Protein backbone atom coordinates (compact mmCIF):
# COMPACT_ATOMS: atom_id res chain seq x y z
CA UNK A 1 0.00 0.00 0.00
CA UNK A 2 1.18 3.50 -0.78
CA UNK A 3 0.02 6.73 0.87
CA UNK A 4 1.19 10.35 0.59
CA UNK A 5 1.67 11.87 4.05
CA UNK A 6 2.64 15.54 3.95
CA UNK A 7 4.73 17.22 6.66
CA UNK A 8 4.13 20.87 7.63
CA UNK A 9 5.70 23.08 10.32
CA UNK A 10 5.27 26.88 10.39
CA UNK A 11 2.33 28.09 8.26
CA UNK A 12 1.74 31.84 8.39
CA UNK A 13 1.81 34.92 6.16
CA UNK A 14 5.34 35.88 5.18
CA UNK A 15 4.67 39.23 6.84
CA UNK A 16 4.35 37.39 10.18
CA UNK A 17 7.82 35.83 10.06
CA UNK A 18 10.14 36.62 12.95
CA UNK A 19 12.60 37.87 10.34
CA UNK A 20 13.58 37.25 6.73
CA UNK A 21 15.65 34.30 7.95
CA UNK A 22 12.63 32.65 9.58
CA UNK A 23 11.57 29.79 7.29
CA UNK A 24 7.79 29.54 7.02
CA UNK A 25 5.31 28.32 4.43
CA UNK A 26 3.40 31.39 3.29
CA UNK A 27 -0.28 31.24 4.23
CA UNK A 28 -1.48 32.08 0.71
CA UNK A 29 0.65 29.31 -0.77
CA UNK A 30 -0.74 26.89 1.81
CA UNK A 31 -4.26 27.73 0.66
CA UNK A 32 -3.31 27.08 -2.96
CA UNK A 33 -1.78 23.75 -2.00
CA UNK A 34 -4.96 22.75 -0.16
CA UNK A 35 -7.08 23.69 -3.17
CA UNK A 36 -4.98 21.46 -5.42
CA UNK A 37 -5.07 18.57 -2.95
CA UNK A 38 -8.82 18.92 -2.38
CA UNK A 39 -9.38 18.55 -6.14
CA UNK A 40 -7.36 15.32 -6.30
CA UNK A 41 -7.61 13.62 -2.92
CA UNK A 42 -9.78 12.79 0.06
CA UNK A 43 -8.23 13.67 3.41
CA UNK A 44 -7.77 10.99 6.07
CA UNK A 45 -6.27 10.67 9.56
CA UNK A 46 -4.03 8.10 11.23
CA UNK A 47 -6.94 6.20 12.79
CA UNK A 48 -8.26 5.54 9.29
CA UNK A 49 -5.24 3.28 8.71
CA UNK A 50 -6.10 0.83 11.48
CA UNK A 51 -8.87 -1.11 9.72
CA UNK A 52 -7.94 -1.18 6.05
CA UNK A 53 -9.00 -3.81 3.55
CA UNK A 54 -6.26 -6.16 2.45
CA UNK A 55 -6.35 -4.98 -1.16
CA UNK A 56 -5.52 -1.39 -0.22
CA UNK A 57 -8.39 0.05 -2.26
CA UNK A 58 -9.45 2.22 0.69
CA UNK A 59 -6.29 4.30 0.23
CA UNK A 60 -6.91 5.15 -3.41
CA UNK A 61 -6.80 8.93 -3.86
CA UNK A 62 -6.32 9.50 -0.14
CA UNK A 63 -3.87 11.91 1.52
CA UNK A 64 -2.89 12.55 5.15
CA UNK A 65 -1.73 15.98 6.32
CA UNK A 66 0.46 16.34 9.41
CA UNK A 67 1.49 19.47 11.30
CA UNK A 68 4.44 19.39 13.70
CA UNK A 69 5.46 21.41 16.76
CA UNK A 70 2.18 22.76 18.14
CA UNK A 71 2.55 26.33 16.88
CA UNK A 72 -0.21 28.94 17.16
CA UNK A 73 -0.19 28.92 13.37
CA UNK A 74 -2.26 25.74 13.68
CA UNK A 75 -5.21 27.56 15.25
CA UNK A 76 -4.74 30.99 13.64
CA UNK A 77 -4.19 29.90 10.04
CA UNK A 78 -4.24 26.15 9.49
CA UNK A 79 -7.57 25.22 11.11
CA UNK A 80 -9.68 27.85 9.27
CA UNK A 81 -8.07 26.83 5.98
CA UNK A 82 -8.79 23.14 6.57
CA UNK A 83 -12.39 23.73 7.63
CA UNK A 84 -13.01 25.90 4.58
CA UNK A 85 -12.14 22.91 2.38
CA UNK A 86 -13.63 20.19 4.60
CA UNK A 87 -10.12 18.87 5.13
CA UNK A 88 -8.54 17.28 8.20
CA UNK A 89 -5.07 16.93 9.66
CA UNK A 90 -3.09 15.43 12.50
CA UNK A 91 -1.34 17.87 14.83
CA UNK A 92 1.76 16.54 16.59
CA UNK A 93 2.41 18.58 19.71
CA UNK A 94 5.36 18.71 22.15
CA UNK A 95 3.47 18.45 25.40
CA UNK A 96 5.94 20.33 27.60
CA UNK A 97 5.44 23.46 25.50
CA UNK A 98 1.65 23.16 25.34
CA UNK A 99 0.69 21.96 28.80
CA UNK A 100 3.63 23.15 30.95
CA UNK A 101 4.16 26.41 29.00
CA UNK A 102 7.90 26.02 28.60
CA UNK A 103 9.96 27.45 25.75
CA UNK A 104 11.66 24.52 24.04
CA UNK A 105 15.33 24.48 23.10
CA UNK A 106 14.45 23.92 19.44
CA UNK A 107 12.53 27.21 19.45
CA UNK A 108 15.25 29.06 21.31
CA UNK A 109 17.44 28.13 18.36
CA UNK A 110 14.80 29.33 15.86
CA UNK A 111 14.61 32.64 17.72
CA UNK A 112 18.40 33.01 17.75
CA UNK A 113 18.65 32.28 14.04
CA UNK A 114 15.83 34.70 13.23
CA UNK A 115 17.33 37.61 15.16
CA UNK A 116 19.51 40.50 14.09
CA UNK A 117 22.73 38.60 14.83
CA UNK A 118 23.94 36.54 11.88
CA UNK A 119 24.69 32.81 12.14
CA UNK A 120 28.41 33.57 11.76
CA UNK A 121 28.23 35.95 14.72
CA UNK A 122 26.36 33.34 16.78
CA UNK A 123 29.10 30.80 16.00
CA UNK A 124 31.71 33.34 17.09
CA UNK A 125 29.93 33.93 20.40
CA UNK A 126 29.49 30.18 20.91
CA UNK A 127 33.23 29.74 20.36
CA UNK A 128 33.98 32.39 22.97
CA UNK A 129 31.68 30.74 25.55
CA UNK A 130 33.14 27.31 24.71
CA UNK A 131 36.57 28.61 25.62
CA UNK A 132 35.51 30.54 28.72
CA UNK A 133 33.56 27.57 30.11
CA UNK A 134 36.48 25.20 29.62
CA UNK A 135 34.42 22.91 27.40
CA UNK A 136 37.43 21.84 25.34
CA UNK A 137 38.88 20.10 28.39
CA UNK A 138 35.50 18.77 29.58
CA UNK A 139 34.53 17.36 26.18
CA UNK A 140 38.04 16.54 24.97
CA UNK A 141 37.47 18.21 21.61
CA UNK A 142 38.17 21.67 20.20
CA UNK A 143 35.45 24.02 18.98
CA UNK A 144 37.12 24.12 15.55
CA UNK A 145 37.04 20.34 15.33
CA UNK A 146 33.35 20.32 16.19
CA UNK A 147 32.66 22.95 13.53
CA UNK A 148 34.66 21.04 10.90
CA UNK A 149 32.71 17.86 11.63
CA UNK A 150 29.20 19.21 12.03
CA UNK A 151 29.22 22.48 10.10
CA UNK A 152 28.10 20.89 6.84
CA UNK A 153 25.64 22.73 4.58
CA UNK A 154 22.55 20.90 3.28
CA UNK A 155 19.29 21.59 1.43
CA UNK A 156 17.94 23.65 4.33
CA UNK A 157 20.89 25.33 6.02
CA UNK A 158 24.26 26.96 5.37
CA UNK A 159 27.14 25.48 7.34
CA UNK A 160 26.93 27.95 10.25
CA UNK A 161 23.18 27.46 10.67
CA UNK A 162 23.48 23.68 10.52
CA UNK A 163 26.29 23.75 13.06
CA UNK A 164 24.32 25.92 15.49
CA UNK A 165 21.37 23.52 15.31
CA UNK A 166 23.54 20.46 15.88
CA UNK A 167 25.61 22.13 18.62
CA UNK A 168 22.61 23.13 20.69
CA UNK A 169 20.44 20.10 19.95
CA UNK A 170 22.47 16.93 20.11
CA UNK A 171 26.26 16.70 19.75
CA UNK A 172 27.29 17.44 23.33
CA UNK A 173 25.86 16.03 26.60
CA UNK A 174 22.39 17.28 27.50
CA UNK A 175 23.18 19.04 30.78
CA UNK A 176 26.11 20.93 29.22
CA UNK A 177 24.36 21.95 26.00
CA UNK A 178 21.25 23.20 27.80
CA UNK A 179 23.31 25.54 29.97
CA UNK A 180 25.39 26.48 26.92
CA UNK A 181 22.30 27.38 24.87
CA UNK A 182 20.72 29.27 27.79
CA UNK A 183 23.85 31.38 28.17
CA UNK A 184 24.03 32.29 24.48
CA UNK A 185 20.27 32.90 24.30
CA UNK A 186 20.32 35.24 27.30
CA UNK A 187 23.17 37.25 25.77
CA UNK A 188 21.53 37.69 22.38
CA UNK A 189 17.78 37.80 23.10
CA UNK A 190 16.39 40.62 25.22
CA UNK A 191 12.93 39.17 25.77
CA UNK A 192 12.38 36.65 28.55
CA UNK A 193 11.79 33.03 27.64
CA UNK A 194 8.28 33.08 29.12
CA UNK A 195 7.23 36.00 26.90
CA UNK A 196 7.66 33.81 23.83
CA UNK A 197 5.46 30.93 24.96
CA UNK A 198 1.99 32.37 24.30
CA UNK A 199 3.21 33.90 21.06
CA UNK A 200 4.60 30.64 19.69
CA UNK A 201 2.50 27.76 20.98
CA UNK A 202 -1.05 26.49 21.07
CA UNK A 203 -2.78 26.64 24.44
CA UNK A 204 -4.53 23.61 25.98
CA UNK A 205 -7.83 25.25 25.01
CA UNK A 206 -6.63 25.54 21.41
CA UNK A 207 -5.92 21.81 21.40
CA UNK A 208 -9.52 21.16 22.47
CA UNK A 209 -10.78 23.39 19.67
CA UNK A 210 -8.79 21.35 17.14
CA UNK A 211 -10.29 18.12 18.48
CA UNK A 212 -13.82 19.54 18.54
CA UNK A 213 -13.43 20.43 14.87
CA UNK A 214 -12.55 16.90 13.83
CA UNK A 215 -8.78 17.16 13.90
CA UNK A 216 -6.46 14.56 15.38
CA UNK A 217 -3.79 15.14 18.03
CA UNK A 218 -0.61 13.09 18.41
CA UNK A 219 2.60 13.24 20.39
CA UNK A 220 5.71 15.08 19.25
CA UNK A 221 7.51 14.02 22.40
CA UNK A 222 7.42 15.89 25.68
CA UNK A 223 10.41 18.23 25.35
CA UNK A 224 11.18 17.74 21.62
CA UNK A 225 14.50 15.93 22.09
CA UNK A 226 16.44 13.50 19.88
CA UNK A 227 15.07 10.21 21.21
CA UNK A 228 17.77 8.05 19.64
CA UNK A 229 20.39 9.95 21.65
CA UNK A 230 18.68 9.04 24.96
CA UNK A 231 19.06 6.05 27.23
CA UNK A 232 15.99 3.83 27.26
CA UNK A 233 14.93 4.99 30.75
CA UNK A 234 15.06 8.62 29.62
CA UNK A 235 13.11 7.77 26.48
CA UNK A 236 10.50 6.00 28.59
CA UNK A 237 10.15 9.07 30.81
CA UNK A 238 9.90 11.39 27.80
CA UNK A 239 7.23 9.32 26.03
CA UNK A 240 5.24 8.46 29.15
CA UNK A 241 5.01 12.12 30.15
CA UNK A 242 3.84 13.09 26.70
CA UNK A 243 1.08 10.51 26.41
CA UNK A 244 0.02 11.11 30.01
CA UNK A 245 -0.64 14.75 29.12
CA UNK A 246 -2.52 13.76 25.98
CA UNK A 247 -4.60 11.14 27.77
CA UNK A 248 -5.59 13.69 30.41
CA UNK A 249 -6.46 16.39 27.90
CA UNK A 250 -8.07 14.41 25.08
CA UNK A 251 -10.81 11.88 25.72
CA UNK A 252 -11.70 10.84 22.17
CA UNK A 253 -9.24 7.93 21.97
CA UNK A 254 -7.47 9.49 18.99
CA UNK A 255 -4.15 10.48 20.55
CA UNK A 256 -2.24 7.25 19.93
CA UNK A 257 0.00 8.48 17.15
CA UNK A 258 3.65 9.55 17.37
CA UNK A 259 5.94 11.81 15.40
CA UNK A 260 9.49 11.46 16.70
CA UNK A 261 11.17 14.89 16.85
CA UNK A 262 13.83 15.33 14.16
CA UNK A 263 12.84 11.87 12.90
CA UNK A 264 15.12 10.46 15.61
CA UNK A 265 14.26 7.02 16.99
CA UNK A 266 15.68 3.54 17.50
CA UNK A 267 14.49 0.03 18.40
CA UNK A 268 14.04 1.09 22.03
CA UNK A 269 11.69 3.86 20.90
CA UNK A 270 9.56 1.43 18.92
CA UNK A 271 9.35 -1.00 21.84
CA UNK A 272 8.30 1.76 24.22
CA UNK A 273 5.68 3.06 21.79
CA UNK A 274 4.18 -0.41 21.41
CA UNK A 275 4.08 -0.77 25.20
CA UNK A 276 2.21 2.55 25.35
CA UNK A 277 -0.33 1.21 22.83
CA UNK A 278 0.70 3.75 20.20
CA UNK A 279 -0.76 2.67 16.88
CA UNK A 280 0.87 4.84 14.22
CA UNK A 281 4.11 6.78 13.80
CA UNK A 282 5.50 9.06 11.11
CA UNK A 283 9.08 9.80 10.04
CA UNK A 284 10.95 12.63 8.31
CA UNK A 285 12.38 11.12 5.13
CA UNK A 286 11.44 14.20 3.07
CA UNK A 287 10.35 12.83 -0.31
CA UNK A 288 9.05 9.29 0.11
CA UNK A 289 5.56 7.83 0.12
CA UNK A 290 4.48 5.81 3.14
CA UNK A 291 4.39 2.12 2.24
CA UNK A 292 3.13 -0.84 4.21
CA UNK A 293 1.86 -4.33 3.58
CA UNK A 294 -1.86 -5.10 3.31
CA UNK A 295 -3.19 -5.96 6.75
CA UNK A 296 -0.10 -4.57 8.52
CA UNK A 297 -0.62 -4.00 12.23
CA UNK A 298 2.68 -2.23 12.94
CA UNK A 299 2.45 1.27 11.48
CA UNK A 300 5.11 3.08 13.51
CA UNK A 301 7.57 3.86 10.69
CA UNK A 302 5.57 5.64 8.00
CA UNK A 303 7.47 7.93 5.66
CA UNK A 304 6.40 11.51 4.99
CA UNK A 305 6.90 14.04 2.24
CA UNK A 306 8.43 17.35 3.30
CA UNK A 307 6.28 20.20 2.04
CA UNK A 308 9.30 21.80 0.37
CA UNK A 309 8.88 19.05 -2.23
CA UNK A 310 5.17 19.72 -2.79
CA UNK A 311 5.55 20.63 -6.46
CA UNK A 312 7.54 17.50 -7.21
CA UNK A 313 4.97 15.39 -5.36
CA UNK A 314 1.88 16.89 -6.96
CA UNK A 315 3.47 16.65 -10.42
CA UNK A 316 4.26 12.98 -9.92
CA UNK A 317 8.02 13.46 -10.14
CA UNK A 318 8.86 10.88 -7.51
CA UNK A 319 7.32 7.64 -6.42
Residue, then its C-alpha position, 0 to 999 in steps of 0.5 A: x500500500x502507498x500513501x502520501x503523508x505531507x509534513x508541515x511546520x510553520x504556516x503563516x503569512x510571510x509578513x508574520x515571520x520573525x525575520x527574513x531568515x525565519x523559514x515559514x510556508x506562506x499562508x497564501x501558498x498553503x491555501x493554494x496547495x490545499x485547493x490542489x489537494x482537495x481537487x485530487x484527494x480525500x483527506x484521512x487521519x491516522x486512525x483511518x489506517x487501522x482497519x484497512x481492507x487487504x487490497x488497499x483500495x481504501x487508500x486510493x486517492x487519499x492523503x494525510x496531512x500532518x502538522x508538527x510542533x504545536x505552533x499557534x499557526x495551527x489555530x490561527x491559520x491552518x484550522x480555518x483553511x482546513x475547515x473551509x475545504x472540509x479537510x482534516x489533519x493530525x497535529x503533533x504537539x510537544x506536550x511540555x510546550x503546550x501543557x507546561x508552557x515552557x519554551x523549548x530548546x528547538x525554538x530558542x534556536x529558531x529565535x536566535x537564528x531569526x534575530x539580528x545577529x547573523x549565524x556567523x556571529x552566533x558561532x563566534x559567540x558560541x566559540x567564545x563561551x566554549x573557551x571561557x567555560x572550559x568545554x574543550x577540556x570537559x569534552x576533549x574536543x576543540x570548537x574548531x574540530x566540532x565545527x569542521x565535523x558538524x558544520x556541513x551545509x545541506x538543502x535547508x541550512x548553510x554550514x553555520x546554521x546547521x552547526x548551530x542547530x547540531x551544537x545546541x540540539x544533540x552533539x554534546x551532553x544534555x546538561x552541558x548543552x542546555x546551559x550552553x544554549x541558555x547562556x548564548x540565548x540570554x546574551x543575544x535575546x532581550x525578551x524573557x523566555x516566558x514571553x515567547x510561549x503564548x506567542x509561539x504555541x497552542x494553548x490547551x484550550x486551542x488543542x480542544x478546539x482542534x479536536x472539537x473540529x474533527x482534527x487529530x492530536x498526536x505526540x511530538x515528544x514531551x520536550x522535543x528531544x532527539x530520542x535516539x540519543x537518549x538512554x531507554x529509561x530517559x526515552x521512557x520518561x519522555x514518552x510516558x510524560x507526553x502521552x500522560x498529558x494527551x490522555x488527560x487532555x483528550x478523551x476521544x481515543x485518537x491520541x495514539x500516534x507519534x511523530x518522533x522529533x527530528x525523525x530520531x528514533x531507534x528500536x528502544x523507541x519502537x518497543x516503548x511506543x508499542x508498550x504505550x499502545x501507540x498505533x501509528x508513527x511518522x518519520x521525516x524522510x522528506x520525499x518518500x511515500x508511506x508504504x506498508x503491507x496489506x493488513x499490517x498491524x505495525x504502522x510506527x515507521x511511516x514515511x512523509x513528504x516534506x512540504x518543500x517538495x510539494x511541487x515534485x509530489x503533486x506533479x508525480x516526479x517521484x514515487 
